[in-house]
Amino acid sequence: MSCGFPEDIAIDQSAAPVARVFRGHIQRFMEWRSHLGYEYLAAELSFRCPGGLSGGPLVNPDLPGRVYGLISEDIQTSNILNSIEEVLENGKVYREHYQNFINYGIGVWLSAIADWIDNVVPPIPQDELARRGKLQRELQAKDRASGPK
């Protein structure tokens, strides 16, 4: 699952961007070379990732609090040819191909670049980790006290 603010030209452009959620599954992992020339281990997603979603988190909603990847791009491919027709017109032969196009999202798999991230992003201090853990436990206790939703 991912979320973000994809471009949407069909909606009034004077309005504020609208947050959207995209759900699907990881179809495969692969070595990927982006259109900008970056090479990385990528997750091919079963859902489309339109412009504006790039940089959004790739998460598993069943395991909250973990970010597995970042949306990087959208690719388009065509599937099986639906039909071919040969049309004679003015003595010329034309071949028409009818195909469906499929879009797949691509995400950078973060564990594959963990060493790079560890060198760029400073570690979280232990006191901050303890503070976050305490806050999470307090929120969970508050949720339990408020009963079922």
Phi and psi in degrees as GROMACS dihedral restraints (atoms count N, CA, C in turn):
[ dihedral_restraints ]
;  ai    aj    ak    al  type     phi  dphi    fc
    3     4     5     6     1  -142.8    20    10
    4     5     6     7     1   162.8    20    10
    6     7     8     9     1  -144.5    20    10
    7     8     9    10     1   156.6    20    10
    9    10    11    12     1   173.7    20    10
   10    11    12    13     1  -161.3    20    10
   12    13    14    15     1  -122.8    20    10
   13    14    15    16     1    76.1    20    10
   15    16    17    18     1   -67.5    20    10
   16    17    18    19     1   151.5    20    10
   18    19    20    21     1   -62.9    20    10
   19    20    21    22     1   141.9    20    10
   21    22    23    24     1  -145.2    20    10
   22    23    24    25     1    96.9    20    10
   24    25    26    27     1   -81.5    20    10
   25    26    27    28     1    -7.7    20    10
   27    28    29    30     1   -81.8    20    10
   28    29    30    31     1   -14.8    20    10
   30    31    32    33     1  -103.4    20    10
   31    32    33    34     1   154.3    20    10
   33    34    35    36     1   -47.3    20    10
   34    35    36    37     1   117.3    20    10
   36    37    38    39     1   -72.9    20    10
   37    38    39    40     1   -12.8    20    10
   39    40    41    42     1   -80.2    20    10
   40    41    42    43     1   -14.0    20    10
   42    43    44    45     1   -77.3    20    10
   43    44    45    46     1   158.8    20    10
   45    46    47    48     1   -67.8    20    10
   46    47    48    49     1   150.3    20    10
   48    49    50    51     1   -57.4    20    10
   49    50    51    52     1   149.0    20    10
   51    52    53    54     1  -108.5    20    10
   52    53    54    55     1   129.1    20    10
   54    55    56    57     1   -70.3    20    10
   55    56    57    58     1   137.6    20    10
   57    58    59    60     1  -130.2    20    10
   58    59    60    61     1   150.0    20    10
   60    61    62    63     1  -113.5    20    10
   61    62    63    64     1   134.7    20    10
   63    64    65    66     1  -119.3    20    10
   64    65    66    67     1   129.9    20    10
   66    67    68    69     1  -124.5    20    10
   67    68    69    70     1   148.7    20    10
   69    70    71    72     1   178.0    20    10
   70    71    72    73     1  -143.7    20    10
   72    73    74    75     1  -146.7    20    10
   73    74    75    76     1   165.8    20    10
   75    76    77    78     1   -83.8    20    10
   76    77    78    79     1   123.7    20    10
   78    79    80    81     1   -86.6    20    10
   79    80    81    82     1   -33.6    20    10
   81    82    83    84     1  -170.8    20    10
   82    83    84    85     1   164.1    20    10
   84    85    86    87     1  -107.4    20    10
   85    86    87    88     1   146.3    20    10
   87    88    89    90     1  -157.4    20    10
   88    89    90    91     1   154.8    20    10
   90    91    92    93     1   -74.3    20    10
   91    92    93    94     1   131.5    20    10
   93    94    95    96     1  -130.0    20    10
   94    95    96    97     1   140.8    20    10
   96    97    98    99     1  -116.5    20    10
   97    98    99   100     1   115.2    20    10
   99   100   101   102     1   -72.6    20    10
  100   101   102   103     1   168.1    20    10
  102   103   104   105     1   -65.0    20    10
  103   104   105   106     1   -15.2    20    10
  105   106   107   108     1   -94.8    20    10
  106   107   108   109     1    -2.1    20    10
  108   109   110   111     1    96.5    20    10
  109   110   111   112     1    -0.1    20    10
  111   112   113   114     1   -75.5    20    10
  112   113   114   115     1   140.4    20    10
  114   115   116   117     1  -115.0    20    10
  115   116   117   118     1   132.1    20    10
  117   118   119   120     1  -161.9    20    10
  118   119   120   121     1   164.8    20    10
  120   121   122   123     1   -76.5    20    10
  121   122   123   124     1   125.3    20    10
  123   124   125   126     1  -120.1    20    10
  124   125   126   127     1   153.5    20    10
  126   127   128   129     1  -103.9    20    10
  127   128   129   130     1   123.0    20    10
  129   130   131   132     1   -86.5    20    10
  130   131   132   133     1   127.1    20    10
  132   133   134   135     1  -102.8    20    10
  133   134   135   136     1   153.1    20    10
  135   136   137   138     1   -82.5    20    10
  136   137   138   139     1    -2.4    20    10
  138   139   140   141     1  -118.8    20    10
  139   140   141   142     1   156.1    20    10
  141   142   143   144     1   -73.7    20    10
  142   143   144   145     1   144.7    20    10
  144   145   146   147     1  -122.7    20    10
  145   146   147   148     1    87.2    20    10
  147   148   149   150     1   -66.9    20    10
  148   149   150   151     1   163.3    20    10
  150   151   152   153     1   -51.5    20    10
  151   152   153   154     1   141.4    20    10
  153   154   155   156     1    98.6    20    10
  154   155   156   157     1   -20.0    20    10
  156   157   158   159     1   -87.1    20    10
  157   158   159   160     1   -15.3    20    10
  159   160   161   162     1   -56.1    20    10
  160   161   162   163     1   137.6    20    10
  162   163   164   165     1    89.6    20    10
  163   164   165   166     1    -9.3    20    10
  165   166   167   168     1   -69.6    20    10
  166   167   168   169     1   154.8    20    10
  168   169   170   171     1   -74.3    20    10
  169   170   171   172     1   146.9    20    10
  171   172   173   174     1  -109.1    20    10
  172   173   174   175     1   111.1    20    10
  174   175   176   177     1  -127.2    20    10
  175   176   177   178     1   163.0    20    10
  177   178   179   180     1  -106.7    20    10
  178   179   180   181     1   112.9    20    10
  180   181   182   183     1   -62.9    20    10
  181   182   183   184     1   -18.0    20    10
  183   184   185   186     1   -81.0    20    10
  184   185   186   187     1   -13.1    20    10
  186   187   188   189     1  -127.5    20    10
  187   188   189   190     1    76.0    20    10
  189   190   191   192     1   -63.8    20    10
  190   191   192   193     1   151.3    20    10
  192   193   194   195     1    90.5    20    10
  193   194   195   196     1     1.6    20    10
  195   196   197   198     1  -119.5    20    10
  196   197   198   199     1   133.4    20    10
  198   199   200   201     1  -109.9    20    10
  199   200   201   202     1   120.3    20    10
  201   202   203   204     1   -94.0    20    10
  202   203   204   205     1   -26.8    20    10
  204   205   206   207     1  -161.7    20    10
  205   206   207   208     1   178.6    20    10
  207   208   209   210     1  -127.5    20    10
  208   209   210   211     1   136.4    20    10
  210   211   212   213     1   -64.6    20    10
  211   212   213   214     1   131.5    20    10
  213   214   215   216     1  -117.1    20    10
  214   215   216   217     1   -35.9    20    10
  216   217   218   219     1  -168.8    20    10
  217   218   219   220     1   177.9    20    10
  219   220   221   222     1  -125.3    20    10
  220   221   222   223     1   135.5    20    10
  222   223   224   225     1  -119.9    20    10
  223   224   225   226     1   154.0    20    10
  225   226   227   228     1  -123.0    20    10
  226   227   228   229     1   135.4    20    10
  228   229   230   231     1  -137.9    20    10
  229   230   231   232     1   167.0    20    10
  231   232   233   234     1  -112.0    20    10
  232   233   234   235     1   149.1    20    10
  234   235   236   237     1   -99.0    20    10
  235   236   237   238     1  -160.9    20    10
  237   238   239   240     1   -53.5    20    10
  238   239   240   241     1   138.4    20    10
  240   241   242   243     1   -64.4    20    10
  241   242   243   244     1   124.5    20    10
  243   244   245   246     1   -75.7    20    10
  244   245   246   247     1   -41.6    20    10
  246   247   248   249     1  -163.9    20    10
  247   248   249   250     1   158.6    20    10
  249   250   251   252     1  -129.9    20    10
  250   251   252   253     1   132.7    20    10
  252   253   254   255     1  -125.2    20    10
  253   254   255   256     1   136.9    20    10
  255   256   257   258     1  -104.9    20    10
  256   257   258   259     1   124.8    20    10
  258   259   260   261     1  -119.3    20    10
  259   260   261   262     1   124.5    20    10
  261   262   263   264     1   -89.6    20    10
  262   263   264   265     1   121.5    20    10
  264   265   266   267     1  -141.9    20    10
  265   266   267   268     1   120.1    20    10
  267   268   269   270     1    54.5    20    10
  268   269   270   271     1    37.1    20    10
  270   271   272   273     1    79.2    20    10
  271   272   273   274     1     2.9    20    10
  273   274   275   276     1  -106.8    20    10
  274   275   276   277     1   150.8    20    10
  276   277   278   279     1  -103.9    20    10
  277   278   279   280     1   128.0    20    10
  279   280   281   282     1  -115.6    20    10
  280   281   282   283     1   142.8    20    10
  282   283   284   285     1  -117.4    20    10
  283   284   285   286     1   125.0    20    10
  285   286   287   288     1  -113.8    20    10
  286   287   288   289     1   130.3    20    10
  288   289   290   291     1  -109.3    20    10
  289   290   291   292     1   131.4    20    10
  291   292   293   294     1  -115.2    20    10
  292   293   294   295     1   116.3    20    10
  294   295   296   297     1  -130.4    20    10
  295   296   297   298     1   155.1    20    10
  297   298   299   300     1   -99.6    20    10
  298   299   300   301     1   144.1    20    10
  300   301   302   303     1  -106.3    20    10
  301   302   303   304     1   142.7    20    10
  303   304   305   306     1  -124.4    20    10
  304   305   306   307     1   135.8    20    10
  306   307   308   309     1  -107.2    20    10
  307   308   309   310     1   138.7    20    10
  309   310   311   312     1  -125.9    20    10
  310   311   312   313     1   141.0    20    10
  312   313   314   315     1   -83.1    20    10
  313   314   315   316     1   154.4    20    10
  315   316   317   318     1  -125.6    20    10
  316   317   318   319     1   133.3    20    10
  318   319   320   321     1  -126.6    20    10
  319   320   321   322     1   141.2    20    10
  321   322   323   324     1   -73.1    20    10
  322   323   324   325     1   125.4    20    10
  324   325   326   327     1   -85.0    20    10
  325   326   327   328     1   111.4    20    10
  327   328   329   330     1   -65.2    20    10
  328   329   330   331     1   -35.7    20    10
  330   331   332   333     1   -62.5    20    10
  331   332   333   334     1   -25.1    20    10
  333   334   335   336     1   -73.5    20    10
  334   335   336   337     1   -19.7    20    10
  336   337   338   339     1  -117.6    20    10
  337   338   339   340     1    24.9    20    10
  339   340   341   342     1   -58.7    20    10
  340   341   342   343     1   -39.8    20    10
  342   343   344   345     1   -62.2    20    10
  343   344   345   346     1   -43.5    20    10
  345   346   347   348     1   -62.9    20    10
  346   347   348   349     1   -45.7    20    10
  348   349   350   351     1   -60.2    20    10
  349   350   351   352     1   -44.1    20    10
  351   352   353   354     1   -61.7    20    10
  352   353   354   355     1   -30.9    20    10
  354   355   356   357     1   -78.5    20    10
  355   356   357   358     1   -25.6    20    10
  357   358   359   360     1   -95.9    20    10
  358   359   360   361     1   -39.4    20    10
  360   361   362   363     1  -100.5    20    10
  361   362   363   364     1   123.8    20    10
  363   364   365   366     1   -67.0    20    10
  364   365   366   367     1   150.0    20    10
  366   367   368   369     1   -67.1    20    10
  367   368   369   370     1   154.3    20    10
  369   370   371   372     1   -79.8    20    10
  370   371   372   373     1   128.3    20    10
  372   373   374   375     1   -61.7    20    10
  373   374   375   376     1   150.8    20    10
  375   376   377   378     1   -59.3    20    10
  376   377   378   379     1   -37.9    20    10
  378   379   380   381     1   -65.9    20    10
  379   380   381   382     1   -32.8    20    10
  381   382   383   384     1   -70.8    20    10
  382   383   384   385     1   -40.4    20    10
  384   385   386   387     1   -61.6    20    10
  385   386   387   388     1   -41.2    20    10
  387   388   389   390     1   -64.6    20    10
  388   389   390   391     1   -42.2    20    10
  390   391   392   393     1   -61.0    20    10
  391   392   393   394     1   -43.7    20    10
  393   394   395   396     1   -65.3    20    10
  394   395   396   397     1   -40.9    20    10
  396   397   398   399     1   -62.5    20    10
  397   398   399   400     1   -42.8    20    10
  399   400   401   402     1   -62.8    20    10
  400   401   402   403     1   -44.9    20    10
  402   403   404   405     1   -61.0    20    10
  403   404   405   406     1   -43.5    20    10
  405   406   407   408     1   -63.9    20    10
  406   407   408   409     1   -41.5    20    10
  408   409   410   411     1   -63.7    20    10
  409   410   411   412     1   -39.2    20    10
  411   412   413   414     1   -64.4    20    10
  412   413   414   415     1   -41.8    20    10
  414   415   416   417     1   -65.7    20    10
  415   416   417   418     1   -39.6    20    10
  417   418   419   420     1   -65.6    20    10
  418   419   420   421     1   -40.3    20    10
  420   421   422   423     1   -64.5    20    10
  421   422   423   424     1   -40.9    20    10
  423   424   425   426     1   -63.6    20    10
  424   425   426   427     1   -41.0    20    10
  426   427   428   429     1   -63.2    20    10
  427   428   429   430     1   -44.1    20    10
  429   430   431   432     1   -63.6    20    10
  430   431   432   433     1   -38.2    20    10
  432   433   434   435     1   -68.8    20    10
  433   434   435   436     1   -30.9    20    10
  435   436   437   438     1   -78.8    20    10
  436   437   438   439     1    -9.4    20    10
  438   439   440   441     1    83.3    20    10
  439   440   441   442     1  -176.0    20    10
  441   442   443   444     1   -66.2    20    10
  442   443   444   445     1   150.9    20    10
